[in-house]
Amino acid sequence: AQSVTQLDSQVPVFEEAPVELRCNYSSSVSVYLFWYVQYPNQGLQLLLKYLSGSTLVKGINGFEAEFNKSQTSFHLRKPSVHISDTAEYFCAAGGYQKVTFGTGTKLQVIP
Amino acid sequence: EPEVTQTPSHQVTQMGQEVILRCVPISNHLYFYWYRQILGQKVEFLVSFYNNEISEKSEIFDDQFSVERPDGSNFTLKIRSTKLEDSAMYFCASSARGGGETQYFGPGTRLLVL
């Protein structure tokens, strides 16, 4: 069975500062890894995903994530955040169909 | 850009009533999913649907839930006899294939059971 852990429920960060949102996963089989963003009162939008290949994955809005198999992590990073990045971010792990989500991290960008 | 749509955006119902949540997946997608998010909690997988049958379901998806693709475009989730704890945001998603293919999510239906 898969599980996804997001240790930080909230992350406040000043505008233009870098940010890292942490995600760890556990799975007995190969997984596909995703980061989704949810803006207030909206659905889930895919930021990026890792299927195989290069461990550094670049996504939309300047975000990137690094897959680390030995540490079973898939942390999300952005070198300089903007006010518009304020949202909730969900790490997720997928098998062939089912996707298992973490509990989410609320990113609050402070002007 | 094609997108998944869901109706209604909000639904209020009395406990014990039946509700049907509707979704129109992206037109060339073959896999369809329902997820739910209870307020303040994480998004939880309910069911996946492929080739006109359920391919995977979670323990949450008990006998009071059913899914159907009644025609070539709609995908529905029916809750037969709603309970208070069914109050949640329900998301529909679709993907072109399985195996890590991106699932595209709709905006959700917020269901409130009184």
Interface residues (C-beta under 8 A of the other chain):
Chain A: Y32 F34 Y36 Q42 G43 L44 Q45 L46 K49 L51 F90 A92 G94 Y96 Q97 K98 V99 T100 F101 G102 T103 G104
Chain B: V4 Y31 Y33 Y35 Q41 K42 V43 E44 F45 S48 Y50 S55 E56 S58 F91 A93 G98 G99 G100 T102 Q103 Y104 F105 G106 P107 G108
